[in-house]
């Protein structure tokens, strides 16, 4: 999937798509969980992501890998 993301010619789309793929890959979130994430669910200081309504309606906190932090910060910088 990362190869497909890197092949994207539009830089903004590439950064966005990398953030999505890395969130799925490095945080272990499901596609639906990623689509429902809000910016305030991401805590860069604590290095975690809060999933409010995961599988089975469960709440959980997921640690963030450093590469995921970089990808999310890059994407947020394009907004």
PyMOL Python script that loads the backbone (N, CA, C, O; Angstrom):
from pymol import cmd

cmd.read_pdbstr("""\
ATOM      1  N   UNK A   1       0.819  -1.191   0.000  1.00  0.00           N
ATOM      2  CA  UNK A   1       0.000   0.000   0.000  1.00  0.00           C
ATOM      3  C   UNK A   1       0.867   1.260   0.000  1.00  0.00           C
ATOM      4  O   UNK A   1       0.537   2.260  -0.638  1.00  0.00           O
ATOM      5  N   UNK A   2       1.982   1.188   0.730  1.00  0.00           N
ATOM      6  CA  UNK A   2       2.848   2.371   0.766  1.00  0.00           C
ATOM      7  C   UNK A   2       3.451   2.676  -0.596  1.00  0.00           C
ATOM      8  O   UNK A   2       3.671   3.842  -0.925  1.00  0.00           O
ATOM      9  N   UNK A   3       3.723   1.644  -1.397  1.00  0.00           N
ATOM     10  CA  UNK A   3       4.234   1.877  -2.748  1.00  0.00           C
ATOM     11  C   UNK A   3       3.204   2.612  -3.592  1.00  0.00           C
ATOM     12  O   UNK A   3       3.554   3.507  -4.360  1.00  0.00           O
ATOM     13  N   UNK A   4       1.948   2.241  -3.453  1.00  0.00           N
ATOM     14  CA  UNK A   4       0.881   2.913  -4.190  1.00  0.00           C
ATOM     15  C   UNK A   4       0.751   4.363  -3.742  1.00  0.00           C
ATOM     16  O   UNK A   4       0.516   5.249  -4.564  1.00  0.00           O
ATOM     17  N   UNK A   5       0.902   4.606  -2.455  1.00  0.00           N
ATOM     18  CA  UNK A   5       0.827   5.970  -1.926  1.00  0.00           C
ATOM     19  C   UNK A   5       1.977   6.801  -2.485  1.00  0.00           C
ATOM     20  O   UNK A   5       1.779   7.947  -2.890  1.00  0.00           O
ATOM     21  N   UNK A   6       3.163   6.234  -2.507  1.00  0.00           N
ATOM     22  CA  UNK A   6       4.331   6.962  -2.999  1.00  0.00           C
ATOM     23  C   UNK A   6       4.245   7.239  -4.499  1.00  0.00           C
ATOM     24  O   UNK A   6       4.897   8.162  -4.988  1.00  0.00           O
ATOM     25  N   UNK A   7       3.461   6.469  -5.231  1.00  0.00           N
ATOM     26  CA  UNK A   7       3.290   6.682  -6.669  1.00  0.00           C
ATOM     27  C   UNK A   7       2.346   7.847  -6.972  1.00  0.00           C
ATOM     28  O   UNK A   7       2.304   8.329  -8.104  1.00  0.00           O
ATOM     29  N   UNK A   8       1.592   8.299  -5.976  1.00  0.00           N
ATOM     30  CA  UNK A   8       0.661   9.423  -6.160  1.00  0.00           C
ATOM     31  C   UNK A   8       1.451  10.671  -6.542  1.00  0.00           C
ATOM     32  O   UNK A   8       2.425  11.021  -5.876  1.00  0.00           O
ATOM     33  N   UNK A   9       1.036  11.333  -7.601  1.00  0.00           N
ATOM     34  CA  UNK A   9       1.767  12.509  -8.090  1.00  0.00           C
ATOM     35  C   UNK A   9       1.385  13.787  -7.363  1.00  0.00           C
ATOM     36  O   UNK A   9       2.195  14.708  -7.261  1.00  0.00           O
ATOM     37  N   UNK A  10       0.168  13.853  -6.862  1.00  0.00           N
ATOM     38  CA  UNK A  10      -0.275  15.030  -6.119  1.00  0.00           C
ATOM     39  C   UNK A  10       0.295  14.935  -4.705  1.00  0.00           C
ATOM     40  O   UNK A  10      -0.039  14.015  -3.959  1.00  0.00           O
ATOM     41  N   UNK A  11       1.151  15.882  -4.340  1.00  0.00           N
ATOM     42  CA  UNK A  11       1.865  15.820  -3.064  1.00  0.00           C
ATOM     43  C   UNK A  11       0.932  15.867  -1.855  1.00  0.00           C
ATOM     44  O   UNK A  11       1.149  15.152  -0.877  1.00  0.00           O
ATOM     45  N   UNK A  12      -0.088  16.691  -1.915  1.00  0.00           N
ATOM     46  CA  UNK A  12      -1.021  16.802  -0.791  1.00  0.00           C
ATOM     47  C   UNK A  12      -1.774  15.485  -0.594  1.00  0.00           C
ATOM     48  O   UNK A  12      -1.941  15.025   0.536  1.00  0.00           O
ATOM     49  N   UNK A  13      -2.227  14.882  -1.691  1.00  0.00           N
ATOM     50  CA  UNK A  13      -2.908  13.586  -1.598  1.00  0.00           C
ATOM     51  C   UNK A  13      -1.961  12.511  -1.086  1.00  0.00           C
ATOM     52  O   UNK A  13      -2.362  11.645  -0.308  1.00  0.00           O
ATOM     53  N   UNK A  14      -0.713  12.564  -1.517  1.00  0.00           N
ATOM     54  CA  UNK A  14       0.276  11.587  -1.075  1.00  0.00           C
ATOM     55  C   UNK A  14       0.493  11.681   0.439  1.00  0.00           C
ATOM     56  O   UNK A  14       0.554  10.659   1.122  1.00  0.00           O
ATOM     57  N   UNK A  15       0.609  12.892   0.956  1.00  0.00           N
ATOM     58  CA  UNK A  15       0.805  13.091   2.395  1.00  0.00           C
ATOM     59  C   UNK A  15      -0.420  12.626   3.167  1.00  0.00           C
ATOM     60  O   UNK A  15      -0.290  11.974   4.204  1.00  0.00           O
ATOM     61  N   UNK A  16      -1.606  12.954   2.670  1.00  0.00           N
ATOM     62  CA  UNK A  16      -2.854  12.524   3.313  1.00  0.00           C
ATOM     63  C   UNK A  16      -2.973  11.005   3.332  1.00  0.00           C
ATOM     64  O   UNK A  16      -3.259  10.403   4.366  1.00  0.00           O
ATOM     65  N   UNK A  17      -2.750  10.404   2.179  1.00  0.00           N
ATOM     66  CA  UNK A  17      -2.886   8.951   2.070  1.00  0.00           C
ATOM     67  C   UNK A  17      -1.853   8.219   2.926  1.00  0.00           C
ATOM     68  O   UNK A  17      -2.146   7.167   3.493  1.00  0.00           O
ATOM     69  N   UNK A  18      -0.650   8.774   3.020  1.00  0.00           N
ATOM     70  CA  UNK A  18       0.374   8.153   3.867  1.00  0.00           C
ATOM     71  C   UNK A  18      -0.063   8.200   5.330  1.00  0.00           C
ATOM     72  O   UNK A  18       0.133   7.232   6.066  1.00  0.00           O
ATOM     73  N   UNK A  19      -0.646   9.306   5.753  1.00  0.00           N
ATOM     74  CA  UNK A  19      -1.128   9.414   7.135  1.00  0.00           C
ATOM     75  C   UNK A  19      -2.217   8.380   7.413  1.00  0.00           C
ATOM     76  O   UNK A  19      -2.253   7.786   8.491  1.00  0.00           O
ATOM     77  N   UNK A  20      -3.095   8.167   6.449  1.00  0.00           N
ATOM     78  CA  UNK A  20      -4.169   7.181   6.616  1.00  0.00           C
ATOM     79  C   UNK A  20      -3.602   5.768   6.702  1.00  0.00           C
ATOM     80  O   UNK A  20      -3.944   5.010   7.609  1.00  0.00           O
ATOM     81  N   UNK A  21      -2.738   5.420   5.759  1.00  0.00           N
ATOM     82  CA  UNK A  21      -2.165   4.071   5.733  1.00  0.00           C
ATOM     83  C   UNK A  21      -1.325   3.812   6.984  1.00  0.00           C
ATOM     84  O   UNK A  21      -1.390   2.725   7.557  1.00  0.00           O
ATOM     85  N   UNK A  22      -0.547   4.791   7.405  1.00  0.00           N
ATOM     86  CA  UNK A  22       0.288   4.623   8.589  1.00  0.00           C
ATOM     87  C   UNK A  22      -0.567   4.497   9.853  1.00  0.00           C
ATOM     88  O   UNK A  22      -0.195   3.775  10.777  1.00  0.00           O
ATOM     89  N   UNK A  23      -1.691   5.179   9.903  1.00  0.00           N
ATOM     90  CA  UNK A  23      -2.575   5.054  11.063  1.00  0.00           C
ATOM     91  C   UNK A  23      -3.151   3.640  11.141  1.00  0.00           C
ATOM     92  O   UNK A  23      -3.257   3.062  12.223  1.00  0.00           O
ATOM     93  N   UNK A  24      -3.516   3.099  10.000  1.00  0.00           N
ATOM     94  CA  UNK A  24      -4.017   1.722   9.967  1.00  0.00           C
ATOM     95  C   UNK A  24      -2.898   0.754  10.344  1.00  0.00           C
ATOM     96  O   UNK A  24      -3.085  -0.139  11.170  1.00  0.00           O
ATOM     97  N   UNK A  25      -1.739   0.943   9.731  1.00  0.00           N
ATOM     98  CA  UNK A  25      -0.624   0.003   9.875  1.00  0.00           C
ATOM     99  C   UNK A  25       0.056   0.077  11.240  1.00  0.00           C
ATOM    100  O   UNK A  25       0.286  -0.950  11.878  1.00  0.00           O
ATOM    101  N   UNK A  26       0.377   1.288  11.685  1.00  0.00           N
ATOM    102  CA  UNK A  26       1.184   1.436  12.894  1.00  0.00           C
ATOM    103  C   UNK A  26       0.371   1.530  14.186  1.00  0.00           C
ATOM    104  O   UNK A  26       0.877   1.211  15.262  1.00  0.00           O
ATOM    105  N   UNK A  27      -0.887   1.966  14.084  1.00  0.00           N
ATOM    106  CA  UNK A  27      -1.717   2.044  15.287  1.00  0.00           C
ATOM    107  C   UNK A  27      -2.691   0.867  15.367  1.00  0.00           C
ATOM    108  O   UNK A  27      -3.311   0.635  16.405  1.00  0.00           O
ATOM    109  N   UNK A  28      -2.818   0.133  14.272  1.00  0.00           N
ATOM    110  CA  UNK A  28      -3.710  -1.017  14.267  1.00  0.00           C
ATOM    111  C   UNK A  28      -5.174  -0.649  14.242  1.00  0.00           C
ATOM    112  O   UNK A  28      -6.022  -1.433  14.670  1.00  0.00           O
ATOM    113  N   UNK A  29      -5.484   0.543  13.742  1.00  0.00           N
ATOM    114  CA  UNK A  29      -6.882   0.957  13.680  1.00  0.00           C
ATOM    115  C   UNK A  29      -7.556   0.371  12.447  1.00  0.00           C
ATOM    116  O   UNK A  29      -6.919   0.153  11.417  1.00  0.00           O
ATOM    117  N   UNK A  30      -8.830   0.125  12.568  1.00  0.00           N
ATOM    118  CA  UNK A  30      -9.640  -0.338  11.450  1.00  0.00           C
ATOM    119  C   UNK A  30     -10.002   0.865  10.574  1.00  0.00           C
ATOM    120  O   UNK A  30      -9.951   2.010  11.023  1.00  0.00           O
ATOM    121  N   UNK A  31     -10.366   0.591   9.324  1.00  0.00           N
ATOM    122  CA  UNK A  31     -10.694   1.667   8.382  1.00  0.00           C
ATOM    123  C   UNK A  31     -11.810   2.542   8.946  1.00  0.00           C
ATOM    124  O   UNK A  31     -11.726   3.769   8.881  1.00  0.00           O
ATOM    125  N   UNK A  32     -12.846   1.930   9.495  1.00  0.00           N
ATOM    126  CA  UNK A  32     -13.955   2.710  10.053  1.00  0.00           C
ATOM    127  C   UNK A  32     -13.486   3.586  11.210  1.00  0.00           C
ATOM    128  O   UNK A  32     -13.941   4.722  11.348  1.00  0.00           O
ATOM    129  N   UNK A  33     -12.584   3.073  12.041  1.00  0.00           N
ATOM    130  CA  UNK A  33     -12.061   3.854  13.170  1.00  0.00           C
ATOM    131  C   UNK A  33     -11.265   5.053  12.673  1.00  0.00           C
ATOM    132  O   UNK A  33     -11.351   6.139  13.245  1.00  0.00           O
ATOM    133  N   UNK A  34     -10.496   4.860  11.615  1.00  0.00           N
ATOM    134  CA  UNK A  34      -9.721   5.967  11.050  1.00  0.00           C
ATOM    135  C   UNK A  34     -10.655   7.013  10.454  1.00  0.00           C
ATOM    136  O   UNK A  34     -10.430   8.213  10.615  1.00  0.00           O
ATOM    137  N   UNK A  35     -11.687   6.568   9.777  1.00  0.00           N
ATOM    138  CA  UNK A  35     -12.613   7.515   9.148  1.00  0.00           C
ATOM    139  C   UNK A  35     -13.387   8.338  10.174  1.00  0.00           C
ATOM    140  O   UNK A  35     -13.861   9.429   9.856  1.00  0.00           O
ATOM    141  N   UNK A  36     -13.523   7.833  11.397  1.00  0.00           N
ATOM    142  CA  UNK A  36     -14.251   8.552  12.441  1.00  0.00           C
ATOM    143  C   UNK A  36     -13.352   9.370  13.367  1.00  0.00           C
ATOM    144  O   UNK A  36     -13.846  10.049  14.267  1.00  0.00           O
ATOM    145  N   UNK A  37     -12.031   9.312  13.152  1.00  0.00           N
ATOM    146  CA  UNK A  37     -11.109  10.064  14.008  1.00  0.00           C
ATOM    147  C   UNK A  37     -11.293  11.562  13.842  1.00  0.00           C
ATOM    148  O   UNK A  37     -11.555  12.057  12.746  1.00  0.00           O
ATOM    149  N   UNK A  38     -11.154  12.258  14.932  1.00  0.00           N
ATOM    150  CA  UNK A  38     -11.153  13.726  14.942  1.00  0.00           C
ATOM    151  C   UNK A  38      -9.771  14.176  15.422  1.00  0.00           C
ATOM    152  O   UNK A  38      -9.060  13.421  16.085  1.00  0.00           O
ATOM    153  N   UNK A  39      -9.409  15.379  15.088  1.00  0.00           N
ATOM    154  CA  UNK A  39      -8.087  15.892  15.477  1.00  0.00           C
ATOM    155  C   UNK A  39      -7.907  15.865  16.988  1.00  0.00           C
ATOM    156  O   UNK A  39      -6.809  15.599  17.476  1.00  0.00           O
ATOM    157  N   UNK A  40      -8.970  16.136  17.729  1.00  0.00           N
ATOM    158  CA  UNK A  40      -8.840  16.147  19.193  1.00  0.00           C
ATOM    159  C   UNK A  40      -8.737  14.742  19.796  1.00  0.00           C
ATOM    160  O   UNK A  40      -8.573  14.608  21.008  1.00  0.00           O
ATOM    161  N   UNK A  41      -8.830  13.697  18.972  1.00  0.00           N
ATOM    162  CA  UNK A  41      -8.615  12.326  19.448  1.00  0.00           C
ATOM    163  C   UNK A  41      -7.135  11.961  19.441  1.00  0.00           C
ATOM    164  O   UNK A  41      -6.737  10.926  19.977  1.00  0.00           O
ATOM    165  N   UNK A  42      -6.322  12.823  18.826  1.00  0.00           N
ATOM    166  CA  UNK A  42      -4.883  12.581  18.715  1.00  0.00           C
ATOM    167  C   UNK A  42      -4.162  13.462  19.726  1.00  0.00           C
ATOM    168  O   UNK A  42      -4.305  14.685  19.712  1.00  0.00           O
ATOM    169  N   UNK A  43      -3.388  12.830  20.602  1.00  0.00           N
ATOM    170  CA  UNK A  43      -2.637  13.558  21.629  1.00  0.00           C
ATOM    171  C   UNK A  43      -1.147  13.352  21.373  1.00  0.00           C
ATOM    172  O   UNK A  43      -0.578  12.319  21.724  1.00  0.00           O
ATOM    173  N   UNK A  44      -0.524  14.363  20.750  1.00  0.00           N
ATOM    174  CA  UNK A  44       0.895  14.254  20.420  1.00  0.00           C
ATOM    175  C   UNK A  44       1.773  14.283  21.666  1.00  0.00           C
ATOM    176  O   UNK A  44       2.832  13.656  21.690  1.00  0.00           O
ATOM    177  N   UNK A  45       1.346  15.001  22.697  1.00  0.00           N
ATOM    178  CA  UNK A  45       2.142  15.075  23.932  1.00  0.00           C
ATOM    179  C   UNK A  45       2.217  13.719  24.629  1.00  0.00           C
ATOM    180  O   UNK A  45       3.285  13.303  25.079  1.00  0.00           O
ATOM    181  N   UNK A  46       1.091  13.042  24.715  1.00  0.00           N
ATOM    182  CA  UNK A  46       1.056  11.723  25.361  1.00  0.00           C
ATOM    183  C   UNK A  46       1.438  10.612  24.386  1.00  0.00           C
ATOM    184  O   UNK A  46       1.736   9.490  24.798  1.00  0.00           O
ATOM    185  N   UNK A  47       1.428  10.930  23.094  1.00  0.00           N
ATOM    186  CA  UNK A  47       1.761   9.936  22.087  1.00  0.00           C
ATOM    187  C   UNK A  47       0.710   8.856  21.955  1.00  0.00           C
ATOM    188  O   UNK A  47       1.026   7.669  21.884  1.00  0.00           O
ATOM    189  N   UNK A  48      -0.561   9.282  21.923  1.00  0.00           N
ATOM    190  CA  UNK A  48      -1.634   8.296  21.848  1.00  0.00           C
ATOM    191  C   UNK A  48      -2.809   8.797  21.005  1.00  0.00           C
ATOM    192  O   UNK A  48      -2.967   9.991  20.750  1.00  0.00           O
ATOM    193  N   UNK A  49      -3.615   7.836  20.590  1.00  0.00           N
ATOM    194  CA  UNK A  49      -4.846   8.111  19.850  1.00  0.00           C
ATOM    195  C   UNK A  49      -5.987   7.495  20.642  1.00  0.00           C
ATOM    196  O   UNK A  49      -5.886   6.363  21.115  1.00  0.00           O
ATOM    197  N   UNK A  50      -7.068   8.241  20.783  1.00  0.00           N
ATOM    198  CA  UNK A  50      -8.239   7.747  21.491  1.00  0.00           C
ATOM    199  C   UNK A  50      -9.265   7.283  20.455  1.00  0.00           C
ATOM    200  O   UNK A  50      -9.667   8.047  19.578  1.00  0.00           O
ATOM    201  N   UNK A  51      -9.674   6.038  20.570  1.00  0.00           N
ATOM    202  CA  UNK A  51     -10.720   5.482  19.713  1.00  0.00           C
ATOM    203  C   UNK A  51     -11.977   5.414  20.578  1.00  0.00           C
ATOM    204  O   UNK A  51     -12.051   4.630  21.525  1.00  0.00           O
ATOM    205  N   UNK A  52     -12.958   6.243  20.241  1.00  0.00           N
ATOM    206  CA  UNK A  52     -14.151   6.342  21.079  1.00  0.00           C
ATOM    207  C   UNK A  52     -15.165   5.234  20.824  1.00  0.00           C
ATOM    208  O   UNK A  52     -15.834   4.773  21.749  1.00  0.00           O
ATOM    209  N   UNK A  53     -15.275   4.812  19.585  1.00  0.00           N
ATOM    210  CA  UNK A  53     -16.303   3.827  19.255  1.00  0.00           C
ATOM    211  C   UNK A  53     -15.696   2.758  18.359  1.00  0.00           C
ATOM    212  O   UNK A  53     -15.995   2.691  17.167  1.00  0.00           O
ATOM    213  N   UNK A  54     -14.845   1.925  18.941  1.00  0.00           N
ATOM    214  CA  UNK A  54     -14.194   0.853  18.194  1.00  0.00           C
ATOM    215  C   UNK A  54     -15.108  -0.335  18.017  1.00  0.00           C
ATOM    216  O   UNK A  54     -16.318  -0.244  18.227  1.00  0.00           O
ATOM    217  N   UNK A  55     -14.522  -1.450  17.627  1.00  0.00           N
ATOM    218  CA  UNK A  55     -15.289  -2.679  17.415  1.00  0.00           C
ATOM    219  C   UNK A  55     -16.046  -3.040  18.689  1.00  0.00           C
ATOM    220  O   UNK A  55     -15.470  -3.075  19.776  1.00  0.00           O
ATOM    221  N   UNK A  56     -17.310  -3.302  18.548  1.00  0.00           N
ATOM    222  CA  UNK A  56     -18.137  -3.623  19.704  1.00  0.00           C
ATOM    223  C   UNK A  56     -18.487  -2.401  20.535  1.00  0.00           C
ATOM    224  O   UNK A  56     -18.943  -2.535  21.671  1.00  0.00           O
ATOM    225  N   UNK A  57     -18.273  -1.180  19.971  1.00  0.00           N
ATOM    226  CA  UNK A  57     -18.596   0.053  20.677  1.00  0.00           C
ATOM    227  C   UNK A  57     -17.654   0.353  21.823  1.00  0.00           C
ATOM    228  O   UNK A  57     -18.000   1.116  22.725  1.00  0.00           O
ATOM    229  N   UNK A  58     -16.465  -0.237  21.803  1.00  0.00           N
ATOM    230  CA  UNK A  58     -15.532  -0.074  22.925  1.00  0.00           C
ATOM    231  C   UNK A  58     -14.611   1.135  22.752  1.00  0.00           C
ATOM    232  O   UNK A  58     -14.232   1.502  21.640  1.00  0.00           O
ATOM    233  N   UNK A  59     -14.272   1.728  23.872  1.00  0.00           N
ATOM    234  CA  UNK A  59     -13.340   2.850  23.966  1.00  0.00           C
ATOM    235  C   UNK A  59     -11.954   2.275  24.241  1.00  0.00           C
ATOM    236  O   UNK A  59     -11.809   1.347  25.037  1.00  0.00           O
ATOM    237  N   UNK A  60     -10.925   2.835  23.575  1.00  0.00           N
ATOM    238  CA  UNK A  60      -9.563   2.423  23.894  1.00  0.00           C
ATOM    239  C   UNK A  60      -8.574   3.523  23.535  1.00  0.00           C
ATOM    240  O   UNK A  60      -8.856   4.399  22.717  1.00  0.00           O
ATOM    241  N   UNK A  61      -7.414   3.454  24.166  1.00  0.00           N
ATOM    242  CA  UNK A  61      -6.319   4.368  23.870  1.00  0.00           C
ATOM    243  C   UNK A  61      -5.209   3.557  23.224  1.00  0.00           C
ATOM    244  O   UNK A  61      -4.818   2.505  23.729  1.00  0.00           O
ATOM    245  N   UNK A  62      -4.704   4.057  22.099  1.00  0.00           N
ATOM    246  CA  UNK A  62      -3.701   3.349  21.322  1.00  0.00           C
ATOM    247  C   UNK A  62      -2.414   4.186  21.279  1.00  0.00           C
ATOM    248  O   UNK A  62      -2.471   5.376  20.971  1.00  0.00           O
ATOM    249  N   UNK A  63      -1.264   3.586  21.581  1.00  0.00           N
ATOM    250  CA  UNK A  63      -0.004   4.342  21.502  1.00  0.00           C
ATOM    251  C   UNK A  63       0.358   4.653  20.052  1.00  0.00           C
ATOM    252  O   UNK A  63       0.024   3.902  19.135  1.00  0.00           O
ATOM    253  N   UNK A  64       1.055   5.789  19.867  1.00  0.00           N
ATOM    254  CA  UNK A  64       1.481   6.203  18.534  1.00  0.00           C
ATOM    255  C   UNK A  64       2.961   5.929  18.337  1.00  0.00           C
ATOM    256  O   UNK A  64       3.786   6.294  19.174  1.00  0.00           O
ATOM    257  N   UNK A  65       3.290   5.291  17.235  1.00  0.00           N
ATOM    258  CA  UNK A  65       4.668   5.070  16.813  1.00  0.00           C
ATOM    259  C   UNK A  65       5.235   6.413  16.326  1.00  0.00           C
ATOM    260  O   UNK A  65       4.482   7.254  15.833  1.00  0.00           O
ATOM    261  N   UNK A  66       6.535   6.618  16.456  1.00  0.00           N
ATOM    262  CA  UNK A  66       7.149   7.885  16.022  1.00  0.00           C
ATOM    263  C   UNK A  66       6.908   8.164  14.543  1.00  0.00           C
ATOM    264  O   UNK A  66       6.680   9.314  14.169  1.00  0.00           O
ATOM    265  N   UNK A  67       6.954   7.135  13.691  1.00  0.00           N
ATOM    266  CA  UNK A  67       6.693   7.343  12.264  1.00  0.00           C
ATOM    267  C   UNK A  67       5.254   7.778  12.011  1.00  0.00           C
ATOM    268  O   UNK A  67       4.985   8.528  11.072  1.00  0.00           O
ATOM    269  N   UNK A  68       4.344   7.319  12.833  1.00  0.00           N
ATOM    270  CA  UNK A  68       2.954   7.746  12.716  1.00  0.00           C
ATOM    271  C   UNK A  68       2.818   9.208  13.118  1.00  0.00           C
ATOM    272  O   UNK A  68       2.099   9.964  12.465  1.00  0.00           O
ATOM    273  N   UNK A  69       3.493   9.609  14.171  1.00  0.00           N
ATOM    274  CA  UNK A  69       3.469  11.022  14.584  1.00  0.00           C
ATOM    275  C   UNK A  69       3.951  11.914  13.446  1.00  0.00           C
ATOM    276  O   UNK A  69       3.340  12.943  13.158  1.00  0.00           O
ATOM    277  N   UNK A  70       5.046  11.521  12.799  1.00  0.00           N
ATOM    278  CA  UNK A  70       5.596  12.308  11.686  1.00  0.00           C
ATOM    279  C   UNK A  70       4.605  12.409  10.536  1.00  0.00           C
ATOM    280  O   UNK A  70       4.408  13.484   9.970  1.00  0.00           O
ATOM    281  N   UNK A  71       3.982  11.283  10.193  1.00  0.00           N
ATOM    282  CA  UNK A  71       3.025  11.274   9.084  1.00  0.00           C
ATOM    283  C   UNK A  71       1.817  12.152   9.392  1.00  0.00           C
ATOM    284  O   UNK A  71       1.353  12.894   8.526  1.00  0.00           O
ATOM    285  N   UNK A  72       1.307  12.073  10.616  1.00  0.00           N
ATOM    286  CA  UNK A  72       0.143  12.891  10.989  1.00  0.00           C
ATOM    287  C   UNK A  72       0.492  14.371  11.040  1.00  0.00           C
ATOM    288  O   UNK A  72      -0.299  15.207  10.603  1.00  0.00           O
ATOM    289  N   UNK A  73       1.664  14.706  11.568  1.00  0.00           N
ATOM    290  CA  UNK A  73       2.079  16.111  11.616  1.00  0.00           C
ATOM    291  C   UNK A  73       2.279  16.674  10.215  1.00  0.00           C
ATOM    292  O   UNK A  73       1.943  17.830   9.958  1.00  0.00           O
ATOM    293  N   UNK A  74       2.827  15.864   9.306  1.00  0.00           N
ATOM    294  CA  UNK A  74       2.992  16.316   7.912  1.00  0.00           C
ATOM    295  C   UNK A  74       1.637  16.598   7.287  1.00  0.00           C
ATOM    296  O   UNK A  74       1.456  17.618   6.623  1.00  0.00           O
ATOM    297  N   UNK A  75       0.680  15.691   7.499  1.00  0.00           N
ATOM    298  CA  UNK A  75      -0.645  15.877   6.932  1.00  0.00           C
ATOM    299  C   UNK A  75      -1.329  17.102   7.549  1.00  0.00           C
ATOM    300  O   UNK A  75      -1.936  17.895   6.828  1.00  0.00           O
ATOM    301  N   UNK A  76      -1.241  17.264   8.856  1.00  0.00           N
ATOM    302  CA  UNK A  76      -1.869  18.416   9.499  1.00  0.00           C
ATOM    303  C   UNK A  76      -1.257  19.726   9.011  1.00  0.00           C
ATOM    304  O   UNK A  76      -1.928  20.758   8.980  1.00  0.00           O
ATOM    305  N   UNK A  77       0.019  19.679   8.629  1.00  0.00           N
ATOM    306  CA  UNK A  77       0.678  20.867   8.098  1.00  0.00           C
ATOM    307  C   UNK A  77       0.167  21.290   6.725  1.00  0.00           C
ATOM    308  O   UNK A  77       0.409  22.419   6.298  1.00  0.00           O
ATOM    309  N   UNK A  78      -0.538  20.397   6.027  1.00  0.00           N
ATOM    310  CA  UNK A  78      -1.071  20.724   4.701  1.00  0.00           C
ATOM    311  C   UNK A  78      -2.477  21.318   4.773  1.00  0.00           C
ATOM    312  O   UNK A  78      -2.985  21.829   3.775  1.00  0.00           O
ATOM    313  N   UNK A  79      -3.101  21.255   5.933  1.00  0.00           N
ATOM    314  CA  UNK A  79      -4.476  21.756   6.059  1.00  0.00           C
ATOM    315  C   UNK A  79      -4.529  23.261   6.126  1.00  0.00           C
ATOM    316  O   UNK A  79      -5.612  23.836   6.233  1.00  0.00           O
TER     317      UNK A  79
END
""", "prot")
cmd.dss("prot")
cmd.show_as("cartoon", "prot")
cmd.util.cbc("prot")
cmd.orient("prot")
